[in-house]
Amino acid sequence: MTTPREDTAVDVASLSFEQARDELVRVVAELEQGAPTLEHSLELWTRGEALAARCEEWLLGAKRRLDAARPTDDAKEA
């Protein structure tokens, strides 16, 4: 796994939902185990926040696509 120092916000933007989710799981597990320094913990936290936001972007995008694909109430009545 790469460390937060090796990753950038640009990298997060290019991740698929699955990649972001899997890395987020790893970051959370590492935080739960306790990082060796406060600085490393803060880097992990920052990376986790970016990954969570990326996952949310994917999920909101999927919801918008599903909503757009559903027939509207007007179309159901016709």
mmCIF file of the C-alpha atoms, coordinates in Angstrom:
data_MODEL
# 
_entry.id   MODEL 
# 
loop_
_atom_site.group_PDB 
_atom_site.id 
_atom_site.type_symbol 
_atom_site.label_atom_id 
_atom_site.label_alt_id 
_atom_site.label_comp_id 
_atom_site.label_asym_id 
_atom_site.label_entity_id 
_atom_site.label_seq_id 
_atom_site.pdbx_PDB_ins_code 
_atom_site.Cartn_x 
_atom_site.Cartn_y 
_atom_site.Cartn_z 
_atom_site.occupancy 
_atom_site.B_iso_or_equiv 
_atom_site.pdbx_formal_charge 
_atom_site.auth_seq_id 
_atom_site.auth_comp_id 
_atom_site.auth_asym_id 
_atom_site.auth_atom_id 
_atom_site.pdbx_PDB_model_num 
ATOM 1  C CA . MET A 1 1  ? 0.000   0.000  0.000   1.00 0.00 ? 1  MET A CA 1 
ATOM 2  C CA . THR A 1 2  ? 1.205   3.498  -0.691  1.00 0.00 ? 2  THR A CA 1 
ATOM 3  C CA . THR A 1 3  ? 1.508   5.929  2.148   1.00 0.00 ? 3  THR A CA 1 
ATOM 4  C CA . PRO A 1 4  ? -0.553  9.111  2.238   1.00 0.00 ? 4  PRO A CA 1 
ATOM 5  C CA . ARG A 1 5  ? 2.615   11.063 1.465   1.00 0.00 ? 5  ARG A CA 1 
ATOM 6  C CA . GLU A 1 6  ? 2.926   9.277  -1.873  1.00 0.00 ? 6  GLU A CA 1 
ATOM 7  C CA . ASP A 1 7  ? -0.698  9.944  -2.838  1.00 0.00 ? 7  ASP A CA 1 
ATOM 8  C CA . THR A 1 8  ? -2.228  13.213 -3.960  1.00 0.00 ? 8  THR A CA 1 
ATOM 9  C CA . ALA A 1 9  ? -5.754  14.556 -4.204  1.00 0.00 ? 9  ALA A CA 1 
ATOM 10 C CA . VAL A 1 10 ? -5.463  14.198 -7.979  1.00 0.00 ? 10 VAL A CA 1 
ATOM 11 C CA . ASP A 1 11 ? -4.958  10.460 -7.498  1.00 0.00 ? 11 ASP A CA 1 
ATOM 12 C CA . VAL A 1 12 ? -8.186  10.236 -5.498  1.00 0.00 ? 12 VAL A CA 1 
ATOM 13 C CA . ALA A 1 13 ? -10.131 11.902 -8.292  1.00 0.00 ? 13 ALA A CA 1 
ATOM 14 C CA . SER A 1 14 ? -9.051  9.197  -10.728 1.00 0.00 ? 14 SER A CA 1 
ATOM 15 C CA . LEU A 1 15 ? -10.056 6.247  -8.534  1.00 0.00 ? 15 LEU A CA 1 
ATOM 16 C CA . SER A 1 16 ? -13.009 4.038  -9.284  1.00 0.00 ? 16 SER A CA 1 
ATOM 17 C CA . PHE A 1 17 ? -15.583 3.556  -6.547  1.00 0.00 ? 17 PHE A CA 1 
ATOM 18 C CA . GLU A 1 18 ? -14.180 0.129  -5.719  1.00 0.00 ? 18 GLU A CA 1 
ATOM 19 C CA . GLN A 1 19 ? -10.592 1.382  -5.554  1.00 0.00 ? 19 GLN A CA 1 
ATOM 20 C CA . ALA A 1 20 ? -11.541 4.312  -3.310  1.00 0.00 ? 20 ALA A CA 1 
ATOM 21 C CA . ARG A 1 21 ? -13.665 2.092  -1.066  1.00 0.00 ? 21 ARG A CA 1 
ATOM 22 C CA . ASP A 1 22 ? -10.948 -0.540 -0.702  1.00 0.00 ? 22 ASP A CA 1 
ATOM 23 C CA . GLU A 1 23 ? -8.289  2.036  0.118   1.00 0.00 ? 23 GLU A CA 1 
ATOM 24 C CA . LEU A 1 24 ? -10.647 3.723  2.580   1.00 0.00 ? 24 LEU A CA 1 
ATOM 25 C CA . VAL A 1 25 ? -11.109 0.389  4.355   1.00 0.00 ? 25 VAL A CA 1 
ATOM 26 C CA . ARG A 1 26 ? -7.318  0.037  4.619   1.00 0.00 ? 26 ARG A CA 1 
ATOM 27 C CA . VAL A 1 27 ? -6.911  3.606  5.898   1.00 0.00 ? 27 VAL A CA 1 
ATOM 28 C CA . VAL A 1 28 ? -9.587  3.095  8.558   1.00 0.00 ? 28 VAL A CA 1 
ATOM 29 C CA . ALA A 1 29 ? -7.988  -0.179 9.659   1.00 0.00 ? 29 ALA A CA 1 
ATOM 30 C CA . GLU A 1 30 ? -4.604  1.507  9.972   1.00 0.00 ? 30 GLU A CA 1 
ATOM 31 C CA . LEU A 1 31 ? -6.117  4.369  11.969  1.00 0.00 ? 31 LEU A CA 1 
ATOM 32 C CA . GLU A 1 32 ? -7.846  1.891  14.272  1.00 0.00 ? 32 GLU A CA 1 
ATOM 33 C CA . GLN A 1 33 ? -4.537  0.113  14.904  1.00 0.00 ? 33 GLN A CA 1 
ATOM 34 C CA . GLY A 1 34 ? -2.892  3.404  15.787  1.00 0.00 ? 34 GLY A CA 1 
ATOM 35 C CA . ALA A 1 35 ? -0.416  5.177  13.565  1.00 0.00 ? 35 ALA A CA 1 
ATOM 36 C CA . PRO A 1 36 ? 3.126   5.564  14.911  1.00 0.00 ? 36 PRO A CA 1 
ATOM 37 C CA . THR A 1 37 ? 2.987   9.383  14.953  1.00 0.00 ? 37 THR A CA 1 
ATOM 38 C CA . LEU A 1 38 ? 0.393   12.098 15.199  1.00 0.00 ? 38 LEU A CA 1 
ATOM 39 C CA . GLU A 1 39 ? 1.512   13.455 11.824  1.00 0.00 ? 39 GLU A CA 1 
ATOM 40 C CA . HIS A 1 40 ? 0.982   10.089 10.173  1.00 0.00 ? 40 HIS A CA 1 
ATOM 41 C CA . SER A 1 41 ? -2.462  9.823  11.799  1.00 0.00 ? 41 SER A CA 1 
ATOM 42 C CA . LEU A 1 42 ? -3.379  13.242 10.412  1.00 0.00 ? 42 LEU A CA 1 
ATOM 43 C CA . GLU A 1 43 ? -2.161  12.249 6.945   1.00 0.00 ? 43 GLU A CA 1 
ATOM 44 C CA . LEU A 1 44 ? -4.232  9.072  7.100   1.00 0.00 ? 44 LEU A CA 1 
ATOM 45 C CA . TRP A 1 45 ? -7.270  11.032 8.293   1.00 0.00 ? 45 TRP A CA 1 
ATOM 46 C CA . THR A 1 46 ? -6.890  13.541 5.452   1.00 0.00 ? 46 THR A CA 1 
ATOM 47 C CA . ARG A 1 47 ? -6.527  10.747 2.916   1.00 0.00 ? 47 ARG A CA 1 
ATOM 48 C CA . GLY A 1 48 ? -9.555  8.980  4.380   1.00 0.00 ? 48 GLY A CA 1 
ATOM 49 C CA . GLU A 1 49 ? -11.659 12.128 4.108   1.00 0.00 ? 49 GLU A CA 1 
ATOM 50 C CA . ALA A 1 50 ? -10.686 12.503 0.432   1.00 0.00 ? 50 ALA A CA 1 
ATOM 51 C CA . LEU A 1 51 ? -11.466 8.843  -0.240  1.00 0.00 ? 51 LEU A CA 1 
ATOM 52 C CA . ALA A 1 52 ? -14.842 9.079  1.522   1.00 0.00 ? 52 ALA A CA 1 
ATOM 53 C CA . ALA A 1 53 ? -15.706 12.147 -0.547  1.00 0.00 ? 53 ALA A CA 1 
ATOM 54 C CA . ARG A 1 54 ? -14.758 10.275 -3.735  1.00 0.00 ? 54 ARG A CA 1 
ATOM 55 C CA . CYS A 1 55 ? -16.995 7.356  -2.777  1.00 0.00 ? 55 CYS A CA 1 
ATOM 56 C CA . GLU A 1 56 ? -19.827 9.772  -2.074  1.00 0.00 ? 56 GLU A CA 1 
ATOM 57 C CA . GLU A 1 57 ? -19.331 11.382 -5.500  1.00 0.00 ? 57 GLU A CA 1 
ATOM 58 C CA . TRP A 1 58 ? -19.650 7.984  -7.150  1.00 0.00 ? 58 TRP A CA 1 
ATOM 59 C CA . LEU A 1 59 ? -22.741 7.078  -5.143  1.00 0.00 ? 59 LEU A CA 1 
ATOM 60 C CA . LEU A 1 60 ? -24.465 10.407 -5.804  1.00 0.00 ? 60 LEU A CA 1 
ATOM 61 C CA . GLY A 1 61 ? -23.652 10.068 -9.497  1.00 0.00 ? 61 GLY A CA 1 
ATOM 62 C CA . ALA A 1 62 ? -25.136 6.587  -9.549  1.00 0.00 ? 62 ALA A CA 1 
ATOM 63 C CA . LYS A 1 63 ? -28.254 7.849  -7.768  1.00 0.00 ? 63 LYS A CA 1 
ATOM 64 C CA . ARG A 1 64 ? -28.667 10.651 -10.303 1.00 0.00 ? 64 ARG A CA 1 
ATOM 65 C CA . ARG A 1 65 ? -28.371 8.150  -13.160 1.00 0.00 ? 65 ARG A CA 1 
ATOM 66 C CA . LEU A 1 66 ? -30.951 5.857  -11.557 1.00 0.00 ? 66 LEU A CA 1 
ATOM 67 C CA . ASP A 1 67 ? -33.304 8.749  -10.907 1.00 0.00 ? 67 ASP A CA 1 
ATOM 68 C CA . ALA A 1 68 ? -32.939 9.886  -14.522 1.00 0.00 ? 68 ALA A CA 1 
ATOM 69 C CA . ALA A 1 69 ? -33.698 6.380  -15.780 1.00 0.00 ? 69 ALA A CA 1 
ATOM 70 C CA . ARG A 1 70 ? -36.892 6.026  -13.737 1.00 0.00 ? 70 ARG A CA 1 
ATOM 71 C CA . PRO A 1 71 ? -40.089 7.114  -15.383 1.00 0.00 ? 71 PRO A CA 1 
ATOM 72 C CA . THR A 1 72 ? -41.590 10.253 -13.933 1.00 0.00 ? 72 THR A CA 1 
ATOM 73 C CA . ASP A 1 73 ? -45.082 10.287 -12.447 1.00 0.00 ? 73 ASP A CA 1 
ATOM 74 C CA . ASP A 1 74 ? -46.322 12.043 -15.609 1.00 0.00 ? 74 ASP A CA 1 
ATOM 75 C CA . ALA A 1 75 ? -44.951 9.277  -17.802 1.00 0.00 ? 75 ALA A CA 1 
ATOM 76 C CA . LYS A 1 76 ? -46.589 6.604  -15.615 1.00 0.00 ? 76 LYS A CA 1 
ATOM 77 C CA . GLU A 1 77 ? -50.021 8.231  -16.037 1.00 0.00 ? 77 GLU A CA 1 
ATOM 78 C CA . ALA A 1 78 ? -49.786 8.382  -19.832 1.00 0.00 ? 78 ALA A CA 1 
# 
